[in-house]
Amino acid sequence: MKVKKNYLQHSYSIRTGLLRIFGFSLLWTGAALATGNTGTTAEWTSHGGNLEGTHYSELSDINLNTIGTLAQPKLIQEFALQTGVNGSHMGTPLVVGSTLYVVTPFPNVLTAYDLSTGKTKWAYTPTVNRYAFGVNCCDTVNRGPAYANGLVVYNTLDDTTVAVNALTGKQVWRTTLADPHTGVTTNGATLIVPNQAKPGSSLVIVGSSSGEMGVRGWVKALDLATGALVWTAYTTGSDKDVMINPNTYQSFYAKDKAGDQGISSWETNKWQQGGSSVWGYITYDATNDLLFYGTSQPGVWNADQRPGDNKWGASVFARKASTGEARWIYQVTPHDQWDYDSVSESTPIDLASPITTASGAHSQVLVHFDKNGFAYTFDRLTGEVLSAPSFGAVPAAINWADHIDLVTGLPVLNLDSNGNPVKATHQGTVTQNICPSAMGMKGWEPSAYSAKTHTFFLPTFNLCMDYEGLKAEYVAGAPYMGMDMAVKLGPAGQFMGEMVAWDVATGSRKWAIPEPAPVYGGVLATAGNLIFYGTLDNTFKARNADTGALVFTTALECSTVGSPISFTGSDGKQRVAVFSGVGWLAGGFTATGKPCPGRTGSETTTATNGGGRVHIYKLAP
C-alpha cells in the first residue's frame, strides 16, 4: 500500500492495499448485564460499556479540573501491557473486578491481567484455522469480547465462538458457526443479552464477516450457558431465511415491506453470493428486546453485475433478540454502488423532547451515522426516518445524493441533464470525485453518546474517491469484488478527518475539530466532561466535551485503532485505557504508510518496541 509520507497529499489504490491484506498476488476481478444509556461505572463488560453501546462512563475523577494542562499534564501512564501480537488492535478490552481481559488480532489470544500489578494472570490460546487468515477482509482484527455470568465470550477468526472461564482461563465451550473455506470469517464483537423468552438465561449474538468473499451474511444467537445455537437469521434470501414474519414485521416504508425481497431484488440467484455481512457493532434495547445492527455492501462491488436494490445489503435491522424475528428493516442505500455499507453502530436513546411527525410523537429513537454521509434518526419501534441531515463539514462532502426523502425513505440522487445519477459507478468507466469515499464519512469507528448533554461525539473522514467497476468471476472461497479505486482528500480542507460533536435535538454540529490524521478508532465520553480518542499519528488525546478544546495529549509508540474505555482501578480511582497497534489497512493512512514497526515482545510494564499494547492512564498522586 503506497502512501506518501505527507498524509495531507494522501491518495492510494484500495485494490492494491487489500490484495496485500489478503495475501493474494492475483488481481481482484473476481456480571449482571448492564442496561440503560446513562453509561457504565466501575467495570467495562461489553464493547460499548453497556448494551446500548454508548461508550460513555459515569466516572468523573478525571475531569477538566484534575487532568492538568497541556504544559503540565496530571494524567500519567500506569501500565503499557504488551499483548505479544502485532497488527490492528480494534475494539476494547474488558474490565471485571480487578482483572483486564484482552483479545488480540489473529491468532486471537485471550489474556487476563492483574490491574493491581500489571502482571499476567493467565492466557488462553485457541486453536484457530490459519486458512481464515488468508480469506479475511480487511486486516485480521478482532473487535472484542463480552463478559457475563463468569464467562468471557468472543469470536475467533475461523468462524468459531468460544467461552472461557474468567477466573481460570479454561475453555467452557466452543461452537463452530461456519467453514472459513467458504470465505466466511468472524472478526466482529460478541454481545451478550438477556433471553427474555427464557428468564435467567442469556444469548450470545454474533455476526458474519468477509462480505467481499461472495458469501451470504448472517446473525446467530447462541445460548450463553452451553454455546448451543438458538437461531440463525440471514441477510439475503427468502423472508423465512431472513426471519421476516408477516404477522410481526412492521417496516414503515413500502420499499422495505415483506415479500421475499431478499430474492426478488436480485438478478437470478446472485443473492446467494450477496455479501451483506454483519461485522460491525451490534446494540440492544432491553425495554423492547430489540437488537440493532447494519449490514455491509452487497456483493459483488461491481454494481453492474447485480441489478436491483440488492436487499438486504447496506441496511439497518431491528430484530427481536429472544425469537430472532425481524421487527423492521430499512435499506439505507439501495443498490449500493460505492461500498456505503451500513455497518456503523446504531445507538438506541430516549429523547427528553420528542420529535413530532405526521405519525405522532417519537421519543424512543435510534441514531445511526451512515458511511453515506447522512445522520439518520429513526423511530426505533417502526423504522420511520425522523430526520436525516448531512453530518459533513461542507455541502460538497456528499455529492452522490442531495438528501433523504422522509416520505419515501429513499435517497434523492444527484442527476445530470439526462436524468442519470452523476456519481453512478460502472464497469470499465472511472467515475471521478465521489464524495464520500468508500471509507465513508464515518465508518465502523464507534461514536460516544452523553445522555447528560444529549451529544454524540463521532470521528469522521474528509475523503473522496475515483472508482471503476471491474468484471469479477465468482469462485467459492475467493475474493469477489470487481473494483479499483483511489482515495483522496475531500472538499472540507487540508485534513483527513474531524472529531465532531453532534446535537441530537437540533440535528446539527455543536463543534468540529479538524484532524490531519484520521481518527480510525472509537471515542470515549465521560461524566468528567471529557472525550478521549486516538489518531493515526501516534497520538492519544482528550478534549473538553463542551468546546472541543484540547486538554491532554500524549505520544504512543504506535497509533491506535481501538476504542478507549474507563474503569475503576484497584485503588478505587478512575482509569482510562486504550489499545495501540496498527496493521496494514490502517497503516496505509499513517505518515509512514506502514503498520507499526517492531517484533512480538515479551511482557513488560514499560513501553518498548514490540507487539500491541494496552495503555492505562491514571491521575498523578
N, C-alpha and C positions, 0 to 999 in steps of 0.2 A: 504494500500500500504506500504509494509515493505521496508524501505531503511536504510542502515547502516549510522550512523552519519558521518562517513568519506566518503564523496561522491566520493572520488577517488577510493573507493572499491565498487562502486555502481553496483548493479545488482538486478532486481526485476521482478516479473511476471506481464506483462502488463494485462493479463486476470484478475488477482485479482484486480488490480488497477481500471480497467474500470468498473468492477462489482460494486465497491463502488461508482463510479461516477454516474452510472445509478440508484443506489439504489436497485438493484436486489440481491436476495440471492441465486438464482439458478446458476448452471454452464452454461456458454455460450457455448452450442454446437449448438444450434440453433442461396445674392450679385450677381454680374455677375459671370459666370462660368469661372474659371481660366484655361488657357491652356498654352502650351509651356513648355518644360522641363528645363527651366532656373531656376525654383524654385518659391517659394512663398515669400511674403514680410510681410506686416503688419498683415494679418489675416491668419487663417488656417480653410478652409471651407470644406475639404474632408479628407479622411483617410490619403492620401499621400501628402497633401498640395496642389496638383494640380491634374488634371485629369489623367496625366501620372503616378502618384503615385511615384514620385522620392524621396519624403521625404527629400527635400533639401530646405533650407531657404537662401534667398539673404541677410538676416540681418547679420551685421558684427560688431556691437558694442561689443559683447562678442567675443574676439579673443585671439590669443596667447600672445599678449602684455597686455591685460587687465584682463585676467582670474586669474592672480596671479600665485602662486607656490603651490606645494603640502603642503609645510610647512605653507604658508601664502596665502590661497585662498581668492580671492576677489569676488567670486560668492557665494551669500548668499541666504538662503531660505526666500522668502517673505510671502508665504502662504502655509499651508497644509490643503486643503479644504476637509472635510470629506464628503463622498458620502452617508453614512448611510447604506451601504450594504456590506456584506462580499463577498469573492470569487474573482476569477480571473478577474481583470480589464484589458481587452485586448483593442486593438485599440488605438484611440487617442481621446482626447477632441477636440472641435471646438472652435475657437475664431472668433467672428464677432463684429467689433467695440470694445466696452469696456465690452463685455459680453463673458463669458466662458460657453460652453454647455457640459454637461457630461451625458452619458447614462451608467447606472450601469449594472452589470450582472443581471440575473433574480432577481426581477420582472421588470427590465428594466425601472427604473425611470429616467426621463429626468429632470435635474436641471440646471437652469441658475444662474450664479454667477456674481456679480458685480466685475470687476477686479480692481477697484479703492479701494474697501473696503474689498473684500473677502466675503461679505455677500450674502446670497441667495436672488435672485430677485423673483423667483417662482420655483415651482416644479410640473411636470406633472406625475401623476401615472396612467399608463394604466391598464385596466382590462386584465390580462393575464391568460389564461387557465393553471392551475397548472399541468395538465396532461403532458404538454410538458416538465416539469421539470424532469419527470421520464423516458422519452424516448430519451432525447437528449444525444448525444455523442459529445464531451468528455469534460465535465465541462460546466456549464450553463453560458457561456460567452456571451458578445455582442461585436462585433468588430467595432462598431461605427456608428455614424450618418453622414449625409451630409447636407449642407446648400445651398439654392439658393432661390431667389425671396421672401425673408421674411419667409421662411419655414425651420424648422429643420425636417428632414425625417429620420426615422430609422425603423428597424425591431424589433418586439418583438418575443420572443422565440416560440410562438404558431402560427406561420405561418401568421402573420399579419404585415402589414406595416402601419405606422401612420405618418401623417404630422401635425406639431404643429406650431402655430404662434410664431415666435421667440421673439416678443415683449411681448405678453400676457401670453403665456403658454397654450392657449386654443387649443383644438384639431380642426383641419380644416377638415381632412378626415381620414378615416380608411378603409383599404382594406384587406379582408381575402383572402389569397393565397392558402391555403390547410388546411387539417384537421390533427392536431397532433396525433389523434387516429390511423392514418395510419402509424405513425412513422416519418413523415416529421416534421422537425423543421427549424427555420430560425434564426441563430445566426451570420450571416455574415454582413459585412458592406454594406450600400447602396452607390450608386454612381449616381450623377445627371449629365446628359449630355444633350447638345442641341439636339433637334429633327430637324435634317436638312431637313426632308421631310415636316416640318410644321414650317417655320420661326417664331420666337418669342415664341415658346413653348419648353418644356424640358421633358426629360424622366427620371424616377427613375428606375435604374437597380438593381434587387435583384436576389439572388440565393438561392437554397435549401441546407439544411444541413442533417446530420444523414444518410450518406451512409451506416452505419453499421446496419441499421434497415430494410433492404430488400426493400428499396424504389427505386424510379426512379428519377434521378436528373433532374433539370430544371433551366432555367434562364427566368425571366419575365421582361417586361418593362411596367411601369405604367406612366400615364400622370401626370406630376407634379402638375398641377392646380387642378385636380379632383380626382386623385387616380384611374381612370378607367384603366382597363387592355388594353394594346395596342397589345402586342404579347407574346406568350409563346413558348420557344424552349426547347425540351427535349434533354437529352444527350445519351439516348439509344432509339432504335426503328427504325421506317422507316425513309427514307430521308425526307418525309413530316413532320414527328414529330420533327426531328432534324433541320428542316428548311434548308435542303440542296437542292438548286435549281440547277439542272444540267447546266442551262444556265449561271449562275454567279459563281458557285463554282469552285475554282481554285487550289485545293491542288496539291502540287508539286510532291508527291511520289505516285507510283502505289498502295502501301499498304493502302493509305488513300483516294482513289478515291470514288466517289459516287457509289450507287448501293445497298442501304438498308443494308449496312454492320452493322448498329446498331441492326440488327436482325440476319443476316446470320453468324456473327462471334460469335454467342452464340449457345449453345445446346438448342433445343426446344424453350420454351418461357421464359428462365431464364433472358433474357434482361428486363423482366418486374419487376424483383427484382434486377436489375443490378447496384444499387448504383450510382457511378459516379456523386456524388453531386457537387455543386459549392459553397463551403463555404469559399473559400479563397478570396483574394482581386481582384477586377476587375479594369482594367485600360482602358484608352481611348485615341485614336489618332484622334484629331479633323480634321486634314488635310484630312484623308481618311475615316472618320466616322466609325472607327473600334473599337469595344470592344475586349479586350483580357482577357482571364481567363483560368484557368486549372480545370480539373475535378479530383475527388477523385478516390480511388481504386474502381475497380468493386466489386460488391457483389456476392457471399459470399467470405470472406477472404480465405477460404479453396479452393485453385485453382483447386484441383481435381474434385470439384463439378461443375465447369464451364469451360469445354474445349473450346478452341478457343482463338482468340485475345481479345474478350470482348470489342468491340468498343461501345461507345467512352469513356471508363474508362481510367484514367491516361493519359489524352490528353490535348493539348493546343488548344484552339479555337480562331479564329479571326471571328468576327461576325459584320455585318453591323448594327449599332445601330438603324437607322431610320426604317429599314424594318425587322430586326431580322434574315435575311438570313445569313447562314454561308458563309464566304468568303473562308476560308480554315480551315482544322483540321489536326493536327499532333499528332498521338498517340505516346507518349514518351516511354512508357513501355508496349508493347503488352503482354496480358495475365499476368498482374501484379500479382506476387506471393508473394510479400514482403511488401505490403502496401506502395509502392512508388508512391502514388498518386501525381498528378502534380499541387497541389493547390498553390504552391509558386507563388508569383507575377510575371507577365511578363511585363517588362518595355520598352515602345517604346522610342527609342532615335535616333538621327541623328548623323552619324559619319562624322567627318571632313575629314577623309581619307577613301574612300570606300573600301570595301572588294571585291576583284575580283575573280570570279569563272568561270567555263565554260559557265554559263548562263549570264554573264555580271558583271557589277559593281553594288554594293549594298551599299547604304548609309542609307536608311530607314530600320532600324533593330529593332528587338525585343530581349531583353536579358532575359533569364529565367534560374535561378539556381535551378535545379530539386532536389527533395529528393533522386533520384537515384545516385547522385554524379557528374553528368555531367553539365557543363555550356553551355547552348545552345544559340547561336546567330542565329536568323532567319532573312531572308528577310521578313519583316512584311506584304508585299503585297502578297507573294506567299507561305510562309511556308517552303521555302528551308532552310535547316540547313547549315549555312555558316561555323560554327565551333562548336565543342562540346568537349573540353578537360575536363578532371577531374579537379575539384577545390579542391580536397583533399590535405591534408598535405603530404602524402606519397602515393606511388603507391598502397600499400595494403589497403588503405582506401576504395577502390572499388574492390571487388573480385567476384561479380556476373556477371560482363561483362568486356571485355577487352577494348572496345572502341565503338564509334558510327560510322557506315559506312555512310559516307556522300553521297554516290551514291544511296544507297537503303533507307537511313534514319533509318535503323534498328540497334539496339544494337547487338554487336557481343558477344555472351555469352561465358563465360569460360567453356570448356568442359573437361570431363575426357577421359581416354584412349579408352572408348567405345563410345565416341561421345555424352554422356549425359551431360546436364548442371550440373556443380559441385555444384551449390547452389540452385538447384530446390527444391521446398518445396512440401511435400506430406502428405496425411492423414496417421496418425499413425507412422510417422517417424520424428525424431528430426534432422533437418539439422543444423549443428553447425557452429558458427562463420561466419555468413553472414554479409558482410560489404557493405554499411552502414546498420544501423538498420532501423526499421520501423519509427523511429523518423526522419529519413532522414539525409543526410549530411547537408541539410538545410531544414527546414520545412516552416510553414506558416509565420514565423517571417520576416517582410519585410526588404529588403535592402534599402540603400540610394544611390543615384547617383548624383555625381557632374559633370555637363557639363563643368564646369570650368577646371577640371583636367582630365576629361574622366575616372573617377574612380568610381567603385561600392564599397560600404562598406557593408559586409554581415556577419551575425552571422552563424557559422557552428557548427555541432556536431562531436565529435570524439567517436562514439558509434557503436558497432556491436551487433549481436543478435544470439540466438539459437531459432529456430522456428519449430513448429509442427502443421500440419493441423489436425483439428478435425471435425468429421461429424456434420453438422448443419441441422436442420429442419426449414423450413420457416413457421412462424406464423405471420400473418399480425399484425403490430404494436409492435412486439417483437424483441429483438436483434437477428441479423442474421450474425454471424461472423465465428465461427468454427476455432479457432486457440488458441495456447498458445505460449508465447514467453518470453524469459528472455533477458534483455538488459544489456550489459557490456561495459567496456572501449574498445575503438578501438586501432589500432596499432600506432597511431601518438605519444603517450606518456601518461604521468600520468596527463591528464587533460580531461575534458568532452567536451570542445568546444574551438573555436577560434573566434577572430574577424579578418576578412580578408579584405585587400584592393586589389581589382581586377582591373587590367589594361585591359580595353576593347580592345585597339588597339593590344596588344600582346597576349591576352587570357591567362594571367598568373598572379601570385600573385606579388604585389608590396611589401607587408609586411604582416605578420600574427602574432598575439599576442595570445598565449595560455591563456585560461581562465579555472581555476579549476572548477568553477560552470558554467553551461550552460548559454548562452545568449538566454533566452526564450521569448524575445520581439524584437521589431524593433530597427532601427538605424535612427538617425537624422544627416545629414551633413549640414554644414553652410558655408556661404561665409567668416566667420571668421577663416577658415581653421581648423575647429574642427569637431569632431564627438562625439555624445552623445549616451549612451545606458546604460542599467542596466543588472546586473547578478543576479542569484538566490542565492546569499549570502548577500542579503540586501544591495547591493551597486549600486550607480548611479555614472557614471564616464564620463570624457571627455578625448579624446586623440588628439594629433597632427595628422591631416589628412595626412600629408606628410610622417611621420615616424612611427606613432603608439605609440609614447611616451605618457605615462600617464601624464596629466597636471592638472586633477581635480578629486577628489573622495569624496563622502560623504556617510554616512550610512543612510539607511532608516529603519524605524521600521519594514517594511515588504518588501520583494523583489518586483520587477516589472516584469510584462509580457506585458506591454504596449509599445507603440512606442512614443518616445519624440517628442515634437513639439516646434516651436519657433514663436514668435509673438511680436508685439509692445504693450507695456503697456500703461496705461492712461497717463503716463508722456512722451510718445513718445520714450521710450528706450526699448531695446530688452529684452525679457524674454525667458526662456526655461522652459518647463513643462513636467512632466511625471507622469503617474499613479503609485501607489503602491497598492498591493492587489493580493494575490495568493490563488488559490483554490486547489482542490485535485490532479489534474493531474500534474500541475507544481510543487505543493508542494512535490511530490514524489522525485523530483530532488534536493531539498534543503538539507542543512546539518541536519535538524531535521526530514526530511521525512514527514512533515506535512504542511497543509496550515497555513496561518497566524493566530496567536492567537488573542484572544480578542472578544468582542461583538460589535454589532452595536452601534456606538457612536453618540453623538449629534454634531452639527456644532461647529467648533472652528477654530481659525486661528493658533493654535499651534498643533504639532503632539502629539496625545495621543493614547492609546491602544484601538482602536475600529474602525472597518469598513475600507473600502478602502479610498484612498485619491488621490488628485491631488496636487503634489508638484510643486510650482512655484518658480523659481530662477531668481535673478537679480544681477547686479553688485553692490557691496557696494558703498555707497556715497563717 
